[in-house]
Amino acid sequence: MTNKVIFILGPTASGKTSVAIDLAKRIGGEIISADSRAFYVGMDIATAKPSIKERQGIKHWGIDLINPGKKYSIAEFKVYCEEKIADIKSRRLIPIVVGGSGLYADSVIFNYDLKSRKPKEDDADAKLQKLSVFELQELIKKKGIGFPENYKNKRYLIRWLENDGKMGEDRDEINPDYLVFGVYTKRNELKERIKLRIDKLFNQELIDEYISLNNAYPGALESITTNYYPIIKRYLNKEIDLNEAKELAYYADWHLAKRQLTWLKRNKYIKWYKKDEIVDQIEASIHINKN
């Protein structure tokens, strides 16, 4: 049995979830989600979370960890992910970490020293919370610390400022047991996959999900990194029609995919393969001893 840990990364709609499930069935693995949007309970359709049927009997971890409105830090995820990696290995299975949230995946891949991060001061955090996204961006520019992966998300910007942009700067070393792969998708193909997914997801069930969550957690959805809920809110308020909602969702997902790719391309350890060949390539790379 191999001692390897497999990471499968890629932008939204690249097909990495189905790749991970196919691989897990073939090599005997369990999946750990590193998607920051899948952490939230009840946010199923908007985050394209794999259904029980789609999981095909493969155990998934890192899904439905917290309620909307709650905070879940990268440090907490790193501890959780490493515990699950150890647990999966102890049962002689192979951990497969899957995600498009590059910073979360990188915290494990490069073993970020998050314990040395500055402790958050409640009064300082409260001051930052009062600032707009634009004001936070301007403050980051003045400090000269660069921008996080999602430079339009308020939570990311605040976290970045609290730690002087030092989260994830050390990318030179990697655990030799970690194998990192990326699902390569041509630009036009990725755009088409995004369109097809939006056509599939934008239905009454998605609208009902938003209404249910908004009633259960009023105000919480505004702070969550998902592009669909604000658009659905505008649709329900009759500011836009369904076609306009789909178009806005498409552009939001496409911009998200581009930001994710920009982040992932910084990782020199990622081996990129097309969706139809990556499972074979990964299996060949881990050299499983079947005896």
Rosetta blueprint (number, residue, H / E / L):
1 M L
2 T L
3 N L
4 K L
5 V E
6 I E
7 F E
8 I E
9 L E
10 G L
11 P L
12 T L
13 A L
14 S L
15 G L
16 K H
17 T H
18 S H
19 V H
20 A H
21 I H
22 D H
23 L H
24 A H
25 K H
26 R H
27 I H
28 G L
29 G E
30 E E
31 I E
32 I E
33 S E
34 A L
35 D L
36 S L
37 R L
38 A L
39 F L
40 Y E
41 V L
42 G L
43 M L
44 D L
45 I L
46 A L
47 T L
48 A L
49 K L
50 P L
51 S L
52 I L
53 K L
54 E L
55 R L
56 Q L
57 G L
58 I L
59 K L
60 H E
61 W E
62 G L
63 I L
64 D L
65 L L
66 I E
67 N L
68 P L
69 G L
70 K L
71 K L
72 Y L
73 S L
74 I H
75 A H
76 E H
77 F H
78 K H
79 V H
80 Y H
81 C H
82 E H
83 E H
84 K H
85 I H
86 A H
87 D H
88 I H
89 K H
90 S H
91 R L
92 R L
93 L L
94 I E
95 P E
96 I E
97 V E
98 V E
99 G E
100 G L
101 S L
102 G H
103 L H
104 Y H
105 A H
106 D H
107 S H
108 V H
109 I H
110 F L
111 N L
112 Y L
113 D L
114 L H
115 K H
116 S H
117 R L
118 K L
119 P L
120 K L
121 E L
122 D H
123 D H
124 A H
125 D H
126 A H
127 K H
128 L H
129 Q H
130 K L
131 L L
132 S L
133 V H
134 F H
135 E H
136 L H
137 Q H
138 E H
139 L H
140 I H
141 K H
142 K H
143 K H
144 G L
145 I L
146 G L
147 F L
148 P L
149 E L
150 N L
151 Y L
152 K L
153 N L
154 K H
155 R H
156 Y H
157 L H
158 I H
159 R H
160 W H
161 L H
162 E H
163 N L
164 D L
165 G L
166 K L
167 M L
168 G L
169 E L
170 D L
171 R L
172 D L
173 E L
174 I L
175 N L
176 P L
177 D L
178 Y E
179 L E
180 V E
181 F E
182 G E
183 V E
184 Y E
185 T L
186 K L
187 R H
188 N H
189 E H
190 L H
191 K H
192 E H
193 R H
194 I H
195 K H
196 L H
197 R H
198 I H
199 D H
200 K H
201 L H
202 F L
203 N L
204 Q H
205 E H
206 L H
207 I H
208 D H
209 E H
210 Y H
211 I H
212 S H
213 L H
214 N H
215 N H
216 A H
217 Y L
218 P L
219 G L
220 A H
221 L H
222 E H
223 S H
224 I L
225 T L
226 T L
227 N L
228 Y H
229 Y H
230 P H
231 I H
232 I H
233 K H
234 R H
235 Y H
236 L H
237 N L
238 K L
239 E L
240 I L
241 D L
242 L H
243 N H
244 E H
245 A H
246 K H
247 E H
248 L H
249 A H
250 Y H
251 Y H
252 A H
253 D H
254 W H
255 H H
256 L H
257 A H
258 K H
259 R H
260 Q H
261 L H
262 T H
263 W H
264 L H
265 K L
266 R L
267 N L
268 K L
269 Y L
270 I L
271 K E
272 W E
273 Y E
274 K E
275 K L
276 D L
277 E L
278 I H
279 V H
280 D H
281 Q H
282 I H
283 E H
284 A H
285 S H
286 I H
287 H L
288 I L
289 N L
290 K L
291 N L
